[in-house]
Amino acid sequence: MKKLINSPDTIVTDALAGIAAAHPGLAVDIENKVITRAGGPQAGKVGLVSGGGSGHEPLHGGFVGYGMLDAACPGEVFTSPVPDQMLAATKAVNGDAGVLHIVKNYTGDVLNFQMAAELAEDEGIEVVPVVINDDVAVQDSLYTAGRRGVGATVFVEKIAGALAEEGAGLDKVADLAREVNERSRSFGVALTSCTVPAAGKPTFDLAEAEIEMGIGIHGEPGRTRTALAGARELAAAALEDVEEPASIEKAELVGRFERALDRVFRVLAAAPELPEVG
Amino acid sequence: MKKLINSPDTIVTDALAGIAAAHPGLAVDIENKVITRAGGPQAGKVGLVSGGGSGHEPLHGGFVGYGMLDAACPGEVFTSPVPDQMLAATKAVNGDAGVLHIVKNYTGDVLNFQMAAELAEDEGIEVVPVVINDDVAVQDSLYTAGRRGVGATVFVEKIAGALAEEGAGLDKVADLAREVNERSRSFGVALTSCTVPAAGKPTFDLAEAEIEMGIGIHGEPGRTRTALAGARELAAAALEDVEEPASIEKAELVGRFERALDRVFRVLAAAPELPEVG
């Protein structure tokens, strides 16, 4: 594994220390892993909070600033932040106009943000969550019920962040965030696997001339593996689903059937002897 | 080679077509490979032009726009653009306040921009070139006499671009560009080689746990190969030269001596039989 890191154990805190050193406009709580805009909450402005597992930088800490997020809380690599972080972030940006939680649709993130929202509401802070689910490649996935949330997050943070900066109320900011999500669709293609530092080796193997269509951002299985093709051809294949997400269900069923069959074949191939039938 | 391209032959024109489709604020001359801000030259504003081999995106086409470059001309991958492109770009952004050429210090770029400047001056356009040479890793290099020009280019384009947008004259804009370059120093580290699409294979090999310190952006040899170490240690080694560029010459001499010896050893190892001495 070739990475410019110090140790898998300190990746997140090292990165936070770097952000603190590079960006005097941010307040970085390294211990509790919360990045906020310096200067505390802005009275009367809706606060925007996002967060998720690390390893997708510059999400979300790189988008904290004027007209975008008010706070971000990074979890460990590919691991949801905990509700305490989210609660601390929510309280830190509360300017008494409510707080928007921008949540990528992964089960851990959704549950933890939900808990954090309940805790914040117990403390009298109004919270509205918006779940991002732009990835049209697969319907359900390894860490997700429904579609995964991916690149649309950046557009939501930018566009809803601009509206909040203009002084709009929580409902309007949340409505716009939902609209941006609904109008965004994405489809991932992997040339190679990522390597989680703590694991030290690629999450999966792809052959030299092979790619995976519809991959997730943590290496969650996509829809099919196929031969590397030209950019135009791959873009057209991805766009088919971006333009017609209705086709997902059928393709997903076919994909599941293929994967199930593949498992059967592998079990059969590995079986030392098969019982006779009849 | 796993790349999302159509063909090595059409990379640059495909990319230009993509830029044209994505950015209505730009005017893209795909045939002559010149990107300018839409709307033609701005009267009374110093024009900023840069360019260089492709393969370093978003340099330079990604930085054409308000407060940055007025035009960029991309060459083929790792190949200088030709003087005709640079001349076309210079004429396209000429608002009768002179044109600044921002040139990364590679011999081909420097010579071609010099020729373009002479041609432009023949047509009555005042041109001032600023050569960027921030890379303190080596003194001379495969395609460069003196230091190489690397990341400082972006800062020059941004900072001098902002001053030009404010209406400053050519001399002032050029002075600031030079100052930004003089205050910038960089040092490259490679974990792996790049793969030039037309070549289809890595330019050089690095072992699994090996890195190259002081590498150039085209894979030009750096100073030393060493074992992969922690980020803090590598940053400290690079910073030593960033903070004390005076040490370059000595280190460079040692590096050259080592490389020369290495060649001798390889020749000896490959020689079928050596003549007796005596």
Interface residues (C-beta under 8 A of the other chain):
Chain A: K2 K3 L4 I5 N6 S7 D14 V189 L191 T192 E208 A209 I211 L228 G230 A231 R232 L234
Chain B: K2 K3 L4 I5 N6 S7 D14 V189 L191 T192 E208 A209 I211 L228 G230 A231 R232 L234
